[in-house]
Amino acid sequence: MNSLLLRSNSTTIYLSKFNLTANFVSRFKLKMFQYAICAMVTLAGIAPAYAQTGINGVITGHVKTSDGKPAGAVNIALQGTSKGATVNQSGYYIIHNIKPGRYQLVASFIGLATQIKQVEVHAADTITVDFMLRESSQQLNEVVVSSRKANRFSTPKSNDAAKMPLNNLENPQVYSTVTSALMAEQSAFTMDDALKNVSGINRLWAATDRSGFGNGSSFALRGFQLNTSLRNGLPSNVSTTVDAANIESIEVLKGPSATLFGSAVTSYGGLINRVTKKPYDHVGGEIAYSGGSYGFNRLSADVNTPLDSAKNLLFRINTSLNTQKTWQDAGFHNSIFVAPSLTYKVNDRLSFSFDAELYKSEGTTPTTFFFYATVPQLGVSSADKLNLDYNRSYISNDLVLRSSNLNFNGQMNYKLSDNWTSQTNISVVNTNSYGPMPYFYLLPGNNQIARNVWTIDGYDRTLDIQQNFVGKFNIGTVKNRLVAGIDYYNYNANVVYHEFMGTAGGQTAADLFDVINSTGKIPNYLNFNKAKVDSAYANSPAATNPYIIANKQYITSAYVSDVVNITDQLIVNAALRIDHFNNTGNYDPISGTTSGGFKQTALSPKFGVVYQVVKDRVSLFGNFQNGFTNETGTDYAGRSFKPQQANQLEGGVKLNAFDGKLSGTISYYDIKVNNILRTDVDHPNFSIQNGTQLSKGLEVEIIANPFTGFNIVAGYAHNNSKYTNADDDVNGLRPNSSGPEDMANLWLSYRITKGAAKGLGAGFGGNYSGKSLVVSSKSSGQFYVPEYTVLNSSVFYDAGKFRLAASVNNLTNKKYWIGWYTVNPQQLRSITGSIAFRF
């Protein structure tokens, strides 16, 4: 059973989704209020202190239109300096810390005539300079609307996807971006909710909330399993649900990506990177409340402020408090999330940034069924044929798991010259969890289930230090943009698992907690509670026979990537990584010994080419990308195994046409994995390293704004995966971690942009997932979760200072399942309402 339930990222991960007790909620509400009061008092004290401008002067004033109304969003610049301001919605602006002298003050806005006024600033003086625009407020609003980004769900550039600022049309790798605007429109409060907008990605499990592997939610992409392991381009493992309160956007890079990001946090299918919200140079923020079905309540806040008059020290904090019950007869999950961030500009060359994400939760484990029987013994091969009660959780609310995830990042940027920047990054992650994790077995005959439970107590830690040099240079007339870096990554896990076993300590039904009917009358249904579990554990061999993960891994890497503009339209990208892996092995505290340690070195190349058929509008691209996985052990002849290697060939087209109103990607990929371990038929006690796996497919993604106010996000993906040289039991079959063969996503949105109803809008869409294998072998059979289509909708009214929204998820109340070695029922229809106030 240990081999089934406790596996690394490439195998089974045990699902945990948790909810807080009433005492926990009370404690965290009190803490949240304390944090808010402290922050308000602190800011109230700091703001006046930093408002002092010393011997320098201040310019302030109002900007109005010809009809006497405030002219918000107009730019005010002090010529000859870097100082300026943006007029707020009240028509007010202020520029601090101006050295004495004569200046030209410029008021400008796209589409409007620029106005210039002469000003003279004296020491320790405040002068008032007002502007009156000749345009009316209606004309100005029309210009504001037309100048805003029409295709508001697209992002044509990334700072992280290539570890340097690079436009999507210049990047030969395929990636998808989900913006905070789209998340807000859909009332997506977690990263899992937001990822439904990415073509080709399918959730296998919700977050485990358990330490030991730092898995978070598990997904399938391009035929391979992956987790949520990066934040702002840096390793940031999570074991819990990722709250969306601090997310500015989500980037999903597709295909093997180890060359720039390493093997520890990437998959052969790609990687998921969350880009967090950053401080900005004026006071602002939002307070929001959301409530809905199944006891859902969410209070969130986003507060930003400069901490000095020069606006060099900026602070922002995002936070949320969540409570949630389940649609079933028992189960809940509550959490608190706090994400402070600080940036400090020392001078024009040197700057620092610090941020953290602090998450804590308590709750029950969602209902998850493993297979105790083979598919023929079970008698059915699809989840919708199981004799289960969809509305029963089979657990008690007092079986509570507690979990936390604490992430800290620091960055120093130093401008070495006009063309080169040094970037030093430090990322520290701590996850902790303790408590019971109930789970269930499907028994032969499809009429009964077995209940059992693990308990967990432990932590894992990661430390990552990166030094990057990013710059540009020319070789003759050829433009080069280069990133070169070194990376040190350390992973440290110390977790103790206890599995309940009967007094025999075996694997028979008598060694499970109990066996119950799966439907109808269940006399002992309520017996699965904390008191009885504690009593059972007291007499279980598990108390003296724990499963222990005590492991340390060290990875040291160096990489270089060069983007070369051979011409304005022909771009080549070449990159290489060298990676040294050191696994110290697993420590046994009972014997005091360590076993299974090994060291390994791998090379990971990458190559890509882009040809812009129409400059900055249409690109043809092709890429070769590599990923690898370190393998331990030796074959029968004593030869050490090499790293497993995955190589991808891909080609397609990228669009950013019609002034950005149409963006998208169409691509075809072919991934081959080599050096997979399989049983040596001539020496069955050993493995041989000649296994292979293939994954190929087509992906289409479109983000469009065909006419004013109307936006479309759409995607389709087809994947064909199979083992091509593997153990006889799975050879030729589709892996059960590959997800469905076909997937589609769609979101249609319309928002009124003019008139009395301006800001009113609605959205509608959904996701289609083809049937997906969760068991796939010749000995156990093949078991599917069936295909499903889940529809969602929203209506909203955004008036600038406040926003009202309502959404319905799973509009048709569809019963559907996900899984990976398991069957996991998903939530029925839910309705959510939200109100937000901005300042």
Helices and strands as residue ranges (DSSP letters): H 2-5, H 22-50, E 57-64, E 75-78, E 84-86, E 92-98, E 101-108, E 115-121, E 126-128, E 131-132, H 137-147, E 157-158, E 166-167, G 168-170, E 175-179, H 180-186, H 191-194, G 195-197, E 201-205, E 218-221, E 224-227, E 230-231, E 234-235, G 244-246, E 247-254, H 258-261, E 270-276, E 284-292, E 296-306, E 313-325, E 332-345, E 350-363, E 369-371, H 375-378, G 383-385, E 401-415, E 420-442, E 448-475, E 478-499, G 509-511, E 514-517, G 525-527, H 530-538, G 541-543, E 547-565, E 570-588, E 593-595, E 598-614, E 618-629, E 644-657, E 662-679, E 687-707, E 710-725, E 742-751, E 760-769, E 772-777, E 781-785, E 788-798, E 802-809, E 817-818, E 824-825, E 830-838
